Amino acid sequence: MQADLKTPTSVDLHDLEAAALQVLRSRSTPQQQVVRVADEAALTELRAMEVPKVGRPLREVIDEMVQKVYYHRAQADHRRFFAFVPGPCSPLSAIGDLLTSTYNPHAGNWLESSGPSAIEVQLIKWLAGNLGLPESSGGLFVSGGSMANLTALVVARDQRLPAYERSKAVAYVSEQTHSSVAKGLKIIGFLPEQIRRIKCDDRFQLDMSDLAAAIYEDKAAGRLPFAVIASAGTTNTGSIDPLPEIRRLCDQANLWMHVDGAYGASIGISPRYRHLLEGVESADSVSWDGHKWLFQTYGCGVVMVRDKSHLTASYHTRPEYLRDTETDESQVNFWDLGVELTRPARGLKLWLTLQVAGADAMAAGVEHGFQLARWAEDELKQHPGWEIVSPAQLSIVNFRFAPVGWPTPKIDALNKAIAQRSLREGYATVLTTELRGQTVLRICAIHPDATEGDMRETVRKLTDYANIEVALAAQEYSQ
């Protein structure tokens, strides 16, 4: 019996339209509980789901996925999801995802995706222009900051290190550099002892004196410094390293300067705050995540290099089965610029969002994040017991509840308990990180729909949770 090959792909367009609208409505309605982890009953039901031999109605399957599968997640697009760096994606980006997935262009080469590739080239040029990078720059969209950092580090290695001297190489990161950088260096062949961690100053920025001393020491010992990885908006505190000073030191020592701007590079589109990125225009390479502060669905990172020919030098291959796709200088095969051969057109959803919303609205959304963090910090100052560990920078503020006379281990446990209570209560999600060896609470607020009331009420509730935990601790001590 011949298989009916049309069945899996034949869907009535009216049904598809209705289903898409249903999903968009469901995801735009904030749930009461910001984080919903599947309990044992839900997991049992999920694990019992099997692939049917005969297909089911589309609406029925979508209902099941919305109510039972997607329901159990952290709603990172909730306006009071303040853990990690949130993902408040615009519905416009989701529509862009749907369009790209529907047309499914192979965006690795010009022959198969000249339209999408032309738009991605234009968008990368616009992003680079906002950072002040020169006309010689170029790049490509990748899955996120981790892949963007790895892609750039390969180029840094190839441009600064002869292959036979890589065993002597040293790269420099700060105590606050994102873990993806060390992971990327490991993947491309460097050992832990070849990654030098530089201390940070009181503002959690890379300490230039310590960096200069480390480079001098390594050169004197016969090692080969080759790259400094600076941060433009660290994950913990939102700090921006002293980029102009790092550039000067890299020029003196002939080092590659990479800027991890996965989170903070987005302020480049803000006329009000662009000056905070002074020096990024001189970077050799930059990473930037659209799915953070440009409000895109996940999978929208970008890597840019000062000289786009450096990407081609590291990644271009010419197997016989791809020769018919070779291009001239006015075209681009993105598979020649990065790791992936087959790749989706990740930039089109950002292009759609910008076309509909406009750059000014996007910039206003970024600037709103600064105000959200300031509101949170201001409210913290109204309640006794809170200590500001790192003041509002970009959209991040770090703090802890520190009763007078309590030892550090007990304060650490208290703040962890406050975070866990915030998870259970569900009004807002505020988790912990570690700064200067202390457990602290951290708010990262970038949702364009979050209000002053959201920030102040979150702090008030955290204060209530803190007082409850203090009372419980006192009760336990008295017993």
Residue, then its C-alpha position, 0 to 999 in steps of 0.5 A: m500500500q502506497a503511503d499518503l505522503k501529503t497527510p503530514t504537510s497538508v493543513d487547511l490555511h484557515d485552521l492554521e491561521a486560527a491556531a496561530l491566533q490562539v497561540l499568540r493570545s495564550r502567550s500574551t496573557p501573563q499567568q499568575q505563577v511566573v515559573r511553573v515547574a511540572d510536578e510528578a503528576a504532570l510529568t507522569e502525564l507528559r511521559a505517557m504521551e506517545v506518537p500516534k499511528v494515525g494523526r490527530p486534529l491540529r487544534e486538538v494537538i495545539d490545545e494539548m501542547v499549550q495547556k500541558v507542555y508549554y504551560h510548564r516553563a518559566q514565563a521569561d516574557h512575563r513582565r515580572f520575570f527578573a531572573f537571569v537576563p529575561g526574554p520578553c519577546s515581542p509578538l512581532s518576533a514570533i510572527g517573524d519566526l512563523l514566516t521564516s519557518t513557513y518559507n524555510p529558506h536555507a540561509g547558508n548561501w546566496l543561491e538559495s536565499s538571496g532575498p533573506s540574505a540581502i536583508e540580513v546583510q542590511l540588518i548587520k550593517w545597521l547594527a554595526g553602524n549603531l556601534g560605530l564599527p567601520e564599513s569594513s565590518g561584517g558578520l552573521f546571525v547565530s544562535g546566541g551569545s555563546m556561539a557568537n563568542l565562539t565564532a569570534l574567538v576562532v577568528a582571534r586565534d587564527q589572526r593572532l596565533p601561528a598554529y605551532e605556537r597555540s600551546k603558549a597562548v593566553a587569553y584574558v577574561s575578568e571575574q565577571t566575564h560570561s562563562s560561555v567565553a571560557k567554554g568557547l576557548k576550551i572548545i577551540g583547544f585552549l587549556p584552563e591554564q591558558i585562560r587568565r582571570i583578571k580581578c574586577d574593581d569596586r564597580f565590577q569592571l575589569d581592573m586595568s592594572d591587574l590586566a597590564a601586570a598579567i600581560y607583562e608577567d606572561k610575556a616575561a615567562g615566554r607565554l604568548p598573550f593573544a586576546v582580551i575579552a571585555s564585557a559590555g554589560t555583565t550578566n551579574t551587574g550590568s557593568i561595562d569594562p573600560l573599553p577605550e583603555i582596553r583598546r589602548l593596551c591591546d594595541q600596545a601588546n598586539l592583542w585581539m579585543h573582543v567585546d561580549g555585548a550579548y546583553g549590553a550592546s543593545i544600548g547602542i541603539s539608544p541616543r540617550y545611553r549610547h555614550l556608555l559604550e564608548g570604545v566599542e567602535s574600536a573592537d576587533s569583534v563584538s557579540w550581541d543578542g537580539h533575544k535579550w534586550l531587542f525583544q526577540t524570540y530565542g535564537c537571534g544572536v549576532v557576531m560582528v568583526r571589524d574586518k569581515s574578511h577575517l571571518t572568511a579566512s577562518y571559515h570558508t571551505r570549497p568542497e566540489y559539491l558547493r562550487d556552483t554556489e560561489t558568489d561575487e563580492s556583492q553577494v554573500n554565502f553566510w556559510d563561509l562566515g561561520v560554523e554552520l553550513t545549513r542555517p535559518a534566516r535568524g535575522l528576519k524576525l528582528w527585521l520585521t520587528l524593526q520595520v513595524a515598531g520602528a527604531d525609536a520605539m525599540a530604543a525607548g524599550v531599551e531605555h525603559g529598562f534603565q528606569l525599571a532598575r532605578w525604581a527598584e533601587d529607590e524602593l529598596k532604600q525605603h525599607p530597613g534591612w536592605e543593602i545595595v551591593s551593586p547599584a542600578q547599572l543598565s537594567i540590573v541591581n544587586f542587593r541583599f537583606a542583611p540583619v545587623g549582627w548576623p554572620t555572613p553564612k546566615i545572611d547567605a542562607l536568608n537571601k536564598a530562602i527569600a528567592q525560593r519564597s519568591l518562586r513559590e509565591g509566584y508574583a515575581t521571579v527574583l533569584t540569587t547570584e554571588l558577588r564578593g563571596q556573598t549571596v545576593l538577590r539580583i533584579c534584571a528588568i527589561h520588559p517594556d510593559a513592566t511598570e513602576g508599580d511592578m518594581r515597587e510592589t516586587v520589592r515590598k513583597l521581597t521585604d515581606y518574605a525577608n521578614i517572614e524568613v527572619a521570624l522563622a529563623a528566630q523561632e527556630y533559634s528559640q526552640 
